[in-house]
Amino acid sequence: MKKSNNPARWGGLLLPAWLCLGLAPTAHAGGEEFALCAKKYPDNNAERLKCYDDALAAASVSDLPQAEDDEEAAPASVAEPAPVAERSYLTRAWNLDDKTNRDQSKLGRLMPHRQSYLLVRKSFNVNNQPASPAIGHSTTTPYDFDALETKFQFSFKADIGSQKNINFLGLKTLRLWGAYTQQSSWQMFNTRNSSPFRETNYEPELIATFGTGGASGLKLVNLGLSHQSNGQHLPESRSWNRLYLQGGWEWGNTSVMARGWWRIPESTLKNDNPDIVDYVGRADLVARWEPADKSQAVSVLLRNNLDLPNNRGFMQVDWSMPVALGNSARLHAQLTSGFGESLIDYNHRQTTLGFGFSFREW
């Protein structure tokens, strides 16, 4: 047999071998197609290479993972986040959903408790001679007080600790609070007597809040311990301690907080105001309404001694609306009538009317 020295002939035989060695991992899936290309075009290098390219491209595509159907091949749509439901007043005030956004390691943990406000108010029956049946607790000389004075109150609470999923008697959560309220009556316009503070009431509290988890109706039960005093010496000293049980209900934009208390007994020598429950009362109720647009807020406090033959009580109405002084300031009006507007006036009946500003309420 005569040996061929034709380079084209050798190139045609070596090229398929080189392709098979160099592209073996990819061409393995299309090996039969390569064999068909070599058989089909044994003497036409250009057509054979084109056939190899087509087979290689087909094998590469077939190796890619394929979607089982059109739904899986299409990009997954991004679901829009569900709208966040607005937290109700009692939920915010007592953090019933455990979603506070404050830094628990700093003063940001302080939260509003009762209303904080600054008012100029007038009394229509000034108590110029405070008295108490306790020995040595009645003034002998009337004071020179003005009917017009400044009243301010600030009140806050802090979360001490909490427990979830207690599931006891329909109560789901427990949260412990430390609270403080201070209310002052300042004879600001009584310059002839150096504008004295007529009285300041201090009230620290320890409160255990049990949440029911309900969206409406009964939402919380509070068990509280309260001390209230005016920090004065005889004969103006007034103070008492009490335990209270309080329930909180809510329906839409209306909330109701109702509580009853038991005064912790004191010895006769330490009792500044032995008959205080006959005047300040044994129970109170606070109803609050605020429309969805938060254009205003109205709250009504009713307090009573629950003694029908000798019934005494107290009423306070607060109305506020936002004003252009930032997000926290509100125009505020307050009307009070009855006994116990303050500790020094616990057994004195009067009516007051005040106007001013309130700050940062839930």
Summary of the structure (lengths in Angstrom):
residues: 362
radius of gyration: 40.9
end to end distance: 106.5
largest distance: 147.8
contacts: 990
relative contact order: 0.11
helix: 20%
strand: 39%
